[in-house]
Amino acid sequence: MQIRVKCSCGEGDCPEWAIVELQGVVEAQASVGDQLQNLEIGRLCRISSEENYTFTVGYHELSGTKVPLKKPMLVLKKSKVSDSDSPNSSRAELEVIGIIRHRILFKTRPKALISMPQK
């Protein structure tokens, strides 16, 4: 089976993505159920330099660094394309929508945040 890969953004113009790597498990509350699409789990912020990041989830804050990947990865979107030869058959086509060259690694334990009482 042949799968075509196409890139409509042009060479060198693909959007940059990053992988967020956490140690441990992130669990959703029971009230969320299976609705994980577009679920906001925290706030990711870059600190002064481009290499250091913080990730705040609830009352926990993690500190991490930006690390380059040994080999870049592509982010692909799969679609079905019908053949012009026979209308009943279709083939898969992959479109490049991004490239991942870095990961943001959080390898330390989270720091507990204590919030100030609201006035």
PyMOL commands that place a pseudoatom at each C-alpha (Angstrom):
pseudoatom trace, name=CA, resn=MET, resi=1, chain=A, elem=C, hetatm=0, pos=[0.000, 0.000, 0.000]
pseudoatom trace, name=CA, resn=GLN, resi=2, chain=A, elem=C, hetatm=0, pos=[1.365, 3.378, -0.975]
pseudoatom trace, name=CA, resn=ILE, resi=3, chain=A, elem=C, hetatm=0, pos=[0.686, 6.458, 1.174]
pseudoatom trace, name=CA, resn=ARG, resi=4, chain=A, elem=C, hetatm=0, pos=[1.521, 9.880, -0.238]
pseudoatom trace, name=CA, resn=VAL, resi=5, chain=A, elem=C, hetatm=0, pos=[2.968, 12.528, 2.064]
pseudoatom trace, name=CA, resn=LYS, resi=6, chain=A, elem=C, hetatm=0, pos=[2.516, 16.139, 1.000]
pseudoatom trace, name=CA, resn=CYS, resi=7, chain=A, elem=C, hetatm=0, pos=[3.603, 19.438, 2.494]
pseudoatom trace, name=CA, resn=SER, resi=8, chain=A, elem=C, hetatm=0, pos=[1.672, 22.528, 1.466]
pseudoatom trace, name=CA, resn=CYS, resi=9, chain=A, elem=C, hetatm=0, pos=[3.510, 24.910, 3.824]
pseudoatom trace, name=CA, resn=GLY, resi=10, chain=A, elem=C, hetatm=0, pos=[6.766, 24.859, 1.853]
pseudoatom trace, name=CA, resn=GLU, resi=11, chain=A, elem=C, hetatm=0, pos=[10.237, 23.738, 2.859]
pseudoatom trace, name=CA, resn=GLY, resi=12, chain=A, elem=C, hetatm=0, pos=[11.406, 25.425, 6.043]
pseudoatom trace, name=CA, resn=ASP, resi=13, chain=A, elem=C, hetatm=0, pos=[8.028, 27.111, 6.646]
pseudoatom trace, name=CA, resn=CYS, resi=14, chain=A, elem=C, hetatm=0, pos=[6.274, 24.333, 8.600]
pseudoatom trace, name=CA, resn=PRO, resi=15, chain=A, elem=C, hetatm=0, pos=[4.948, 25.414, 12.022]
pseudoatom trace, name=CA, resn=GLU, resi=16, chain=A, elem=C, hetatm=0, pos=[7.214, 24.450, 14.933]
pseudoatom trace, name=CA, resn=TRP, resi=17, chain=A, elem=C, hetatm=0, pos=[5.705, 22.179, 17.577]
pseudoatom trace, name=CA, resn=ALA, resi=18, chain=A, elem=C, hetatm=0, pos=[7.236, 20.867, 20.813]
pseudoatom trace, name=CA, resn=ILE, resi=19, chain=A, elem=C, hetatm=0, pos=[6.710, 17.813, 22.996]
pseudoatom trace, name=CA, resn=VAL, resi=20, chain=A, elem=C, hetatm=0, pos=[5.963, 18.370, 26.688]
pseudoatom trace, name=CA, resn=GLU, resi=21, chain=A, elem=C, hetatm=0, pos=[7.488, 15.487, 28.655]
pseudoatom trace, name=CA, resn=LEU, resi=22, chain=A, elem=C, hetatm=0, pos=[6.358, 14.952, 32.253]
pseudoatom trace, name=CA, resn=GLN, resi=23, chain=A, elem=C, hetatm=0, pos=[7.404, 12.395, 34.844]
pseudoatom trace, name=CA, resn=GLY, resi=24, chain=A, elem=C, hetatm=0, pos=[4.483, 10.579, 36.456]
pseudoatom trace, name=CA, resn=VAL, resi=25, chain=A, elem=C, hetatm=0, pos=[0.808, 10.538, 35.531]
pseudoatom trace, name=CA, resn=VAL, resi=26, chain=A, elem=C, hetatm=0, pos=[-1.657, 13.308, 34.721]
pseudoatom trace, name=CA, resn=GLU, resi=27, chain=A, elem=C, hetatm=0, pos=[-5.166, 12.134, 35.617]
pseudoatom trace, name=CA, resn=ALA, resi=28, chain=A, elem=C, hetatm=0, pos=[-8.407, 13.884, 34.711]
pseudoatom trace, name=CA, resn=GLN, resi=29, chain=A, elem=C, hetatm=0, pos=[-11.139, 14.254, 37.329]
pseudoatom trace, name=CA, resn=ALA, resi=30, chain=A, elem=C, hetatm=0, pos=[-14.145, 11.951, 37.045]
pseudoatom trace, name=CA, resn=SER, resi=31, chain=A, elem=C, hetatm=0, pos=[-16.374, 14.927, 36.194]
pseudoatom trace, name=CA, resn=VAL, resi=32, chain=A, elem=C, hetatm=0, pos=[-14.435, 15.437, 32.930]
pseudoatom trace, name=CA, resn=GLY, resi=33, chain=A, elem=C, hetatm=0, pos=[-15.187, 11.905, 31.720]
pseudoatom trace, name=CA, resn=ASP, resi=34, chain=A, elem=C, hetatm=0, pos=[-14.048, 11.213, 28.158]
pseudoatom trace, name=CA, resn=GLN, resi=35, chain=A, elem=C, hetatm=0, pos=[-14.204, 14.869, 27.026]
pseudoatom trace, name=CA, resn=LEU, resi=36, chain=A, elem=C, hetatm=0, pos=[-10.432, 15.444, 26.796]
pseudoatom trace, name=CA, resn=GLN, resi=37, chain=A, elem=C, hetatm=0, pos=[-10.452, 17.406, 23.523]
pseudoatom trace, name=CA, resn=ASN, resi=38, chain=A, elem=C, hetatm=0, pos=[-9.595, 21.103, 24.126]
pseudoatom trace, name=CA, resn=LEU, resi=39, chain=A, elem=C, hetatm=0, pos=[-9.254, 20.422, 27.868]
pseudoatom trace, name=CA, resn=GLU, resi=40, chain=A, elem=C, hetatm=0, pos=[-7.025, 23.007, 29.533]
pseudoatom trace, name=CA, resn=ILE, resi=41, chain=A, elem=C, hetatm=0, pos=[-4.841, 21.286, 32.119]
pseudoatom trace, name=CA, resn=GLY, resi=42, chain=A, elem=C, hetatm=0, pos=[-2.445, 24.070, 33.054]
pseudoatom trace, name=CA, resn=ARG, resi=43, chain=A, elem=C, hetatm=0, pos=[-0.402, 27.077, 32.010]
pseudoatom trace, name=CA, resn=LEU, resi=44, chain=A, elem=C, hetatm=0, pos=[2.969, 26.774, 30.237]
pseudoatom trace, name=CA, resn=CYS, resi=45, chain=A, elem=C, hetatm=0, pos=[5.222, 29.857, 30.495]
pseudoatom trace, name=CA, resn=ARG, resi=46, chain=A, elem=C, hetatm=0, pos=[8.695, 30.629, 29.181]
pseudoatom trace, name=CA, resn=ILE, resi=47, chain=A, elem=C, hetatm=0, pos=[10.988, 32.251, 31.763]
pseudoatom trace, name=CA, resn=SER, resi=48, chain=A, elem=C, hetatm=0, pos=[13.306, 35.086, 30.632]
pseudoatom trace, name=CA, resn=SER, resi=49, chain=A, elem=C, hetatm=0, pos=[15.577, 32.860, 28.541]
pseudoatom trace, name=CA, resn=GLU, resi=50, chain=A, elem=C, hetatm=0, pos=[14.313, 30.630, 25.763]
pseudoatom trace, name=CA, resn=GLU, resi=51, chain=A, elem=C, hetatm=0, pos=[15.551, 27.468, 27.485]
pseudoatom trace, name=CA, resn=ASN, resi=52, chain=A, elem=C, hetatm=0, pos=[13.637, 27.532, 30.818]
pseudoatom trace, name=CA, resn=TYR, resi=53, chain=A, elem=C, hetatm=0, pos=[9.902, 26.932, 31.273]
pseudoatom trace, name=CA, resn=THR, resi=54, chain=A, elem=C, hetatm=0, pos=[7.349, 26.617, 34.066]
pseudoatom trace, name=CA, resn=PHE, resi=55, chain=A, elem=C, hetatm=0, pos=[4.186, 24.529, 33.906]
pseudoatom trace, name=CA, resn=THR, resi=56, chain=A, elem=C, hetatm=0, pos=[1.474, 25.307, 36.450]
pseudoatom trace, name=CA, resn=VAL, resi=57, chain=A, elem=C, hetatm=0, pos=[-1.227, 22.710, 37.078]
pseudoatom trace, name=CA, resn=GLY, resi=58, chain=A, elem=C, hetatm=0, pos=[-3.638, 23.629, 39.850]
pseudoatom trace, name=CA, resn=TYR, resi=59, chain=A, elem=C, hetatm=0, pos=[-1.531, 24.302, 42.960]
pseudoatom trace, name=CA, resn=HIS, resi=60, chain=A, elem=C, hetatm=0, pos=[1.612, 22.672, 41.548]
pseudoatom trace, name=CA, resn=GLU, resi=61, chain=A, elem=C, hetatm=0, pos=[4.421, 24.277, 39.560]
pseudoatom trace, name=CA, resn=LEU, resi=62, chain=A, elem=C, hetatm=0, pos=[7.021, 22.363, 37.555]
pseudoatom trace, name=CA, resn=SER, resi=63, chain=A, elem=C, hetatm=0, pos=[10.303, 23.749, 36.219]
pseudoatom trace, name=CA, resn=GLY, resi=64, chain=A, elem=C, hetatm=0, pos=[11.714, 22.447, 32.962]
pseudoatom trace, name=CA, resn=THR, resi=65, chain=A, elem=C, hetatm=0, pos=[14.161, 23.053, 30.153]
pseudoatom trace, name=CA, resn=LYS, resi=66, chain=A, elem=C, hetatm=0, pos=[14.033, 22.988, 26.354]
pseudoatom trace, name=CA, resn=VAL, resi=67, chain=A, elem=C, hetatm=0, pos=[16.028, 20.056, 24.954]
pseudoatom trace, name=CA, resn=PRO, resi=68, chain=A, elem=C, hetatm=0, pos=[16.657, 19.396, 21.232]
pseudoatom trace, name=CA, resn=LEU, resi=69, chain=A, elem=C, hetatm=0, pos=[15.555, 16.034, 19.809]
pseudoatom trace, name=CA, resn=LYS, resi=70, chain=A, elem=C, hetatm=0, pos=[18.207, 13.819, 18.209]
pseudoatom trace, name=CA, resn=LYS, resi=71, chain=A, elem=C, hetatm=0, pos=[15.963, 13.358, 15.173]
pseudoatom trace, name=CA, resn=PRO, resi=72, chain=A, elem=C, hetatm=0, pos=[13.110, 15.727, 14.230]
pseudoatom trace, name=CA, resn=MET, resi=73, chain=A, elem=C, hetatm=0, pos=[9.579, 14.317, 13.979]
pseudoatom trace, name=CA, resn=LEU, resi=74, chain=A, elem=C, hetatm=0, pos=[6.724, 15.289, 11.672]
pseudoatom trace, name=CA, resn=VAL, resi=75, chain=A, elem=C, hetatm=0, pos=[3.136, 15.986, 12.744]
pseudoatom trace, name=CA, resn=LEU, resi=76, chain=A, elem=C, hetatm=0, pos=[0.858, 14.428, 10.122]
pseudoatom trace, name=CA, resn=LYS, resi=77, chain=A, elem=C, hetatm=0, pos=[-2.844, 14.620, 9.284]
pseudoatom trace, name=CA, resn=LYS, resi=78, chain=A, elem=C, hetatm=0, pos=[-4.377, 11.598, 7.570]
pseudoatom trace, name=CA, resn=SER, resi=79, chain=A, elem=C, hetatm=0, pos=[-7.108, 12.004, 4.961]
pseudoatom trace, name=CA, resn=LYS, resi=80, chain=A, elem=C, hetatm=0, pos=[-8.880, 9.727, 2.486]
pseudoatom trace, name=CA, resn=VAL, resi=81, chain=A, elem=C, hetatm=0, pos=[-8.636, 10.703, -1.181]
pseudoatom trace, name=CA, resn=SER, resi=82, chain=A, elem=C, hetatm=0, pos=[-10.833, 9.055, -3.814]
pseudoatom trace, name=CA, resn=ASP, resi=83, chain=A, elem=C, hetatm=0, pos=[-9.095, 7.715, -6.920]
pseudoatom trace, name=CA, resn=SER, resi=84, chain=A, elem=C, hetatm=0, pos=[-10.071, 9.265, -10.220]
pseudoatom trace, name=CA, resn=ASP, resi=85, chain=A, elem=C, hetatm=0, pos=[-9.825, 5.837, -11.897]
pseudoatom trace, name=CA, resn=SER, resi=86, chain=A, elem=C, hetatm=0, pos=[-12.472, 4.108, -9.819]
pseudoatom trace, name=CA, resn=PRO, resi=87, chain=A, elem=C, hetatm=0, pos=[-15.018, 6.096, -7.767]
pseudoatom trace, name=CA, resn=ASN, resi=88, chain=A, elem=C, hetatm=0, pos=[-15.537, 3.318, -5.168]
pseudoatom trace, name=CA, resn=SER, resi=89, chain=A, elem=C, hetatm=0, pos=[-11.901, 3.082, -4.069]
pseudoatom trace, name=CA, resn=SER, resi=90, chain=A, elem=C, hetatm=0, pos=[-9.973, 5.543, -1.948]
pseudoatom trace, name=CA, resn=ARG, resi=91, chain=A, elem=C, hetatm=0, pos=[-6.403, 5.861, -0.787]
pseudoatom trace, name=CA, resn=ALA, resi=92, chain=A, elem=C, hetatm=0, pos=[-4.799, 7.424, 2.257]
pseudoatom trace, name=CA, resn=GLU, resi=93, chain=A, elem=C, hetatm=0, pos=[-2.840, 10.660, 2.022]
pseudoatom trace, name=CA, resn=LEU, resi=94, chain=A, elem=C, hetatm=0, pos=[-0.768, 12.257, 4.776]
pseudoatom trace, name=CA, resn=GLU, resi=95, chain=A, elem=C, hetatm=0, pos=[-0.305, 16.012, 5.041]
pseudoatom trace, name=CA, resn=VAL, resi=96, chain=A, elem=C, hetatm=0, pos=[2.527, 17.568, 7.051]
pseudoatom trace, name=CA, resn=ILE, resi=97, chain=A, elem=C, hetatm=0, pos=[1.071, 20.125, 9.472]
pseudoatom trace, name=CA, resn=GLY, resi=98, chain=A, elem=C, hetatm=0, pos=[4.096, 20.661, 11.714]
pseudoatom trace, name=CA, resn=ILE, resi=99, chain=A, elem=C, hetatm=0, pos=[7.585, 19.604, 12.701]
pseudoatom trace, name=CA, resn=ILE, resi=100, chain=A, elem=C, hetatm=0, pos=[8.904, 18.815, 16.186]
pseudoatom trace, name=CA, resn=ARG, resi=101, chain=A, elem=C, hetatm=0, pos=[12.545, 19.662, 16.833]
pseudoatom trace, name=CA, resn=HIS, resi=102, chain=A, elem=C, hetatm=0, pos=[12.502, 20.175, 20.633]
pseudoatom trace, name=CA, resn=ARG, resi=103, chain=A, elem=C, hetatm=0, pos=[10.970, 18.790, 23.785]
pseudoatom trace, name=CA, resn=ILE, resi=104, chain=A, elem=C, hetatm=0, pos=[10.291, 20.594, 27.026]
pseudoatom trace, name=CA, resn=LEU, resi=105, chain=A, elem=C, hetatm=0, pos=[11.467, 18.262, 29.775]
pseudoatom trace, name=CA, resn=PHE, resi=106, chain=A, elem=C, hetatm=0, pos=[10.094, 18.483, 33.322]
pseudoatom trace, name=CA, resn=LYS, resi=107, chain=A, elem=C, hetatm=0, pos=[12.146, 15.987, 35.308]
pseudoatom trace, name=CA, resn=THR, resi=108, chain=A, elem=C, hetatm=0, pos=[11.894, 17.353, 38.848]
pseudoatom trace, name=CA, resn=ARG, resi=109, chain=A, elem=C, hetatm=0, pos=[9.138, 17.024, 41.444]
pseudoatom trace, name=CA, resn=PRO, resi=110, chain=A, elem=C, hetatm=0, pos=[6.499, 19.766, 41.400]
pseudoatom trace, name=CA, resn=LYS, resi=111, chain=A, elem=C, hetatm=0, pos=[6.733, 22.654, 43.828]
pseudoatom trace, name=CA, resn=ALA, resi=112, chain=A, elem=C, hetatm=0, pos=[3.591, 23.279, 45.902]
pseudoatom trace, name=CA, resn=LEU, resi=113, chain=A, elem=C, hetatm=0, pos=[2.079, 26.745, 45.500]
pseudoatom trace, name=CA, resn=ILE, resi=114, chain=A, elem=C, hetatm=0, pos=[0.354, 28.467, 48.385]
pseudoatom trace, name=CA, resn=SER, resi=115, chain=A, elem=C, hetatm=0, pos=[-2.171, 31.022, 47.195]
pseudoatom trace, name=CA, resn=MET, resi=116, chain=A, elem=C, hetatm=0, pos=[-2.874, 34.308, 48.949]
pseudoatom trace, name=CA, resn=PRO, resi=117, chain=A, elem=C, hetatm=0, pos=[-6.424, 34.792, 50.269]
pseudoatom trace, name=CA, resn=GLN, resi=118, chain=A, elem=C, hetatm=0, pos=[-8.461, 37.010, 47.971]
pseudoatom trace, name=CA, resn=LYS, resi=119, chain=A, elem=C, hetatm=0, pos=[-9.480, 40.388, 49.398]
for i in range(1, 119): cmd.bond("trace and resi %d" % i, "trace and resi %d" % (i + 1))
show_as sticks, trace
zoom trace
